C-alpha cells in the first residue's frame, strides 16, 4: 500500500475524496492505490477516472457522487465514528502492508488498541460448550498478558472471545457497515465493544452484510495481527479461510486440536496436520508468537525497463490470465514489463470489466 499525503495535510475534504474514489464502480483497494500513485491525490484521480474509463471503452461510467460521499463521512462523524485512512498514523501497521488493504476504515471505540500487539481468535458459530469455555479462559489469560484479541463478532467462538477479552482490549471487524448490527443477537456485544474496545469496518454506512462481504472481512481480520488461532472450525468454514489468509500473509497460524469424530474439530486438526502450531494453553500462544517488527520493510524498487506500447501489452495480459487468480507481481514478472506500464493496463481492464480481483488481491479474467 502506498499513499502520497501526510496525515498533517489530510483534512475532511481529502477524506471525502477517498470515500468517493473507493466507492466508485470497479475501484477496489488495489485499483485505488494504483490511481493514487498515478495521479498524486484522490481528487486528481477522480478527475481522471471518467477519461480512464472512456479509454477502456466504458462510455457510461460515472464516479460515486460527491454528495453521497460527503453524507457518509459526516453521518459517520455524527455517530461518533472516526474514518481512519492510510496516511493516518493510527492506521493498523500490520494491515498497511498487505495486498488489498482497505484505503479507509470506519472505527468506533478506542483506536489506541490498533497500536498494541494482538492475536486473532476465530472459530465455529455452532461452538460446543467446552470450546466456548476454553476460549474464555484463553482470552482472559492473553488479555492479562497484554494482548488484544481480534475477531469477527460472529456467534459462537467469536462472541466468547470478545466477551472474555473485553476487559483488556478487543477489536471486532464487521462485514457490513459499522452502524449495522449483525447478528442481531449480538447487539449488546456491539455496544459493549464500542464503549470498551474497538469496532472496525471498511464498508459504507448502512450496508447489510451478504456472503460476498465476509472473505474480505476475514482478510482484514488476518491482516491485523501477527498470529491467527482457530478454536473449533469445520474444513470449509470461514475460520479456516481466515487461517489460510493469515498463512498466505506470512503470519503465524495456530489451532486447538479436537476429537476426530467432531466435525467442528476437523478444520483445526487439518491445520495442525499442515503445520499449524498446536495450542493447549495461553502459554503455548505466547511462546509461538513471532518476535519481529510490526511494520513490513518496503520492497526494493525493480529496475526500469523499456515501456511496451499499451496496445501490445493489453492482449499479453489477457492471454496470461485465466479464471484462476494469479498475483500481480507474478504477472509482472511473466510479462517482463515495467510495473508502472502493467498497472496502467490493469486499471483500464478492471474498469472495462474484463478482469477482476479475487480474494487476496489475485487477478483473474472476469466470469
N, C-alpha and C positions, 0 to 999 in steps of 0.2 A: 504494500500500500504506500502511496506517495501523496503528498499534498504540498501546495505552494504557499499557503498562508500561515503566518504565525498566529498563535492564539491571541496575542495582544491586538492584532489588527482585524480580528474576526468578530464582527458585530452581528446585530439582529438581522440586518439586510442580507449579510452573507449566509446566515443560517437558513433564511427563507430561500435563497438561491439554491442551496444544497438540497433542501427538501424538494424544490421544484424540479431540479435535474434528476435526482434519484427516483422520483415518482413518475417521470416521463416514460412513455411507452418504449419498451425494449431496452431501457437503460438499467442494466444490473450493476452491481458493485464494481466489477472489473471494467465494464464499459465506462462507468462514471469516472474512474480514476484515469483511464486512458484519455478520455475527453479533457479532463482537468489538466493532464500533462501536456496535451497538445495545445490547449488554449489559455492556460495560465490560471483562470478563475472559473468558477461555476457560471457566473454571469456571462462571460465571454463564450463559454461552451454552449449555453442556452441560445445565445445569438446565432451561433454557428450551426446548431443542431438541425434546423429545418433544411439548410443547404446541404449538410452531410447526408440527410435522408433523401433529398432530391437526387444527389449524385449517385445514391444507391438505388434509384428507381422508385422510391416511395414518394408519390406525389401528394398524398393526402395526410402526411404526417403533421401532427400538432403536438407541441410540448404541453406538459401539465400546466394548468393555468396558474398565474401568479396569485390570484385571489384565493384559490384553494390551498396553495402552499402557505400563504400568509395566515389564512384562517386556521390551518392545522397548528402552525407554530404558536400563535397567540392563544389558542384554546388550550394547548398543552401547558403553556406558561401559567394560564389562569387556573389550571387544575393543580398547580404546584409541581409539575414535572419540569425536568431540565433536558434540553437537547444537547447531547454530547456529540461533537463532531471530531473527525480525525485530527484536526490541528490542536485540539484541546489537550492540555497535559493530563486531564483526568480520563482520557480515552484509554480503555484497557490495554496495557502494554503488550501482553501476550497475544491478544486478538489482533492488534495492529498489523502484525507481520504475515497473517495468513491470506491465502488467495480467497477472494470472495468476502473479505471482511466488510461489514456494513459501513458506509460513509458516515451515517448518523445513527445514534441510538437514543431513544427516549428513556429517561431514567427517573424513577420515583423512589426517593428514600435517601440513604446515606451513600453518596458516591465515593466517599473515602474508603469503602470496602474494596473498591477496584484496585487499590494500591497494595493491598495485603496479600500474602500468599494464600492460595486457595486450592481446593480439590473438588472435582466433580463427583457427585454420588447420584446414580440413577438406577432404576430397576423396574420391576414388574408393577403394573397397575393393579393386578389382582394378587397382590403380595400376600404371603402367608403371615399369620400372627407372629411366628418365630422370626421371619425375615424382617418385619417391622420392628420387633423388639431389638434385634441385633443392630439394625440401622440406628435406632435411638441411642443405644449405648455407645456405638462407634462415633456418631456425630457429636455427642456431648464431649467425648474424650478428645476428638480432633479439635473442637472449638476451644477447649481448655488449653490445648497445645498451641493455640494461636492461629489455627487455620480457618478460613472462611469456606463454608460449604456452598457449592453451586449446584443447582438442579433445575428441573423444568416445570415445577408447580403442578405436575400431574398427580392423580390419586395414587395411593399405594406407597411405594418406596420413596418417591419424590416428596410426598406430603410428610412422611415420617422424618425424612432428612431435614427438611426445612423447619419443622416444628421443634426438633431436638437441637438444632443449631442456632435457633433464633437468638438466644441469649448472648452468644458470642459472635454472631455475624453470619448471615446467609444471603445469597443472591439468587433470585428466581428469574429465569429467562422465559418470556411469554412468546407463544407462536402467533398470537393476534395482537391487536392494538393494546397499548398499555392501560387503556381505560376499560378494556373488555375482560370480564371475569370468566375464566374457563379452567376447569369445570366449575359450574355454579356452586357445587357443594364446598368449594374451597374459598368462598367469598371472605370468610373470617380470616383465613390464612393470608389472602391477598392484602387485606387491611393491615394485619399484623406485620407483614414483611415491609409494607410501605412505611410503617411507623418505626420499626426497629431493625430493618435490613435494607435490601435494595431490590427493586424490580426493574427489568430491562426489556425493551422491545425495539426491533428495527422497523416494525410495521406502522402504517398510518393509523392515526387515532380512529377508533370505531370499527376496525377490521375484525370480523368474527373469524377465528382460525378454521381453516379447512386442511384436508390431508396434505396438500402440496406445500403448506407453510411449515410443517414440522421438520423436514430434513434440514432446511436452513437454520431453523431454531436449534436443532441438535448440533449443527456445526459451530454455531456461536457458543453454545454450552461447552463443547470440547475445546474451543479456542481460548476460553477464558482462564484455563488452569493448566498446570504442568502435568496433572495426572487425572485420569478418569477411572472410577471404581464402579463396577456393576454388582449389585446385590439382588439376585433373582432376575432372570430375564430369559425369555424363550429365544430360540435360534433366529427368528425373523422379527424380533421386537425392535422398537425404537431405541431401546437401551443399547442393543448390540450395534445399531447404526452409529450411535454416539461414540461407543467404544472404538469402533473401526475408524471413525473420523479422527479420533484422538491419535490412534496409531498412525494414520496417514500423515498427521501433522508432526509426527516425531515425539509425541507426548507419551508418558508412562501409562500403560493400561493394566488395570488390576481387576480381580474378580474374586468373589466369595464362592467357594465350591458348595455343591449341594447334592442331594440324593439323586442318583441317576434315574430313578423312577419318577421323579417330579419334573414335568416339562418346564416349570419355572426355573429350574436349575440347568437346563440343557445348554442355554447360551453361555452361562458362566463357565460351565465345565468345558465347553468348546473353546472359549477364550484361553483358559488355562492350558489346554492341550496345544494351542497355537503359540504359547509363550507368554501369556499374561501372568503377572505376579499373583500368586495365591495369597489371599488375605484372610487372616484369622482374628485379627485384633487391630486396634488403633496403632499399636507399636509397629506392626507389620507395615502399615501405610507410611508412617513416619520414616522408617528405615528405607523404604523403597522410593520415596520422593527424590527426584533428581536434584542435585546441588549445582545449579548453573544460573547464569544471568537470565533475568526475565525477558529482556528485550533482545530479539534475534539480531545478529550482525547483518548489515546490508550486504546484498550480493554484489560482487565486483562487476564493474561495467564490462560489457562484451566489446570486443574490437569492432570498429566501424568498418562496414564493407559497402561496396557499391550498391545503391538502391535500385532494385529491379523495377521496371515500369509496372504500375498497378494493374494494367490490362493483362500483363503476363503472370503476375503474382496471384491474382484472384482465382483463376482456374486451377493453379497449382495448389492453393489452399483447399479448394473444394475437392480436388482429386485425392488429397491426403486424408480427408476426414471421412468418417462413416457415422452410423448411428451409435457406435460405441465411442464413448468420450476419450479424449486424449488431452494431456496437459498442454498449455500454451507454450511452455518452454521446450517441450519435446517437438512441437510443431515447428517452432522457430529453428531448432537445430536441424530438423529434417529438410526444411526449405533452404537452409544456408543463406538466409537473407537477414538484413538488419532488423532488430526488434521493432524499431520505430516504423519501418515500412510495413511489417506484418500487422502490427496493431492497428494501423490506419485502415488496412484492408479488412481486418476483423470487425472493426467498428461498423464499416459500411455493410458487411454481410449480416451482422446482427440486426441492424436497423432494417435491412431488407427482408429479414425473416428467413434467410437461407441457412443460417447456423444458429445454434442455441447453446446456452450454458447449462450443464448438468450439475448436480450436487458436487461440491468440491471444486467448482470452477472449471471443470473439464469441458472441452469444446467438442461439439458433435454436429452432424447435419441435422437440420430441423426435420422432424417427422411430420 
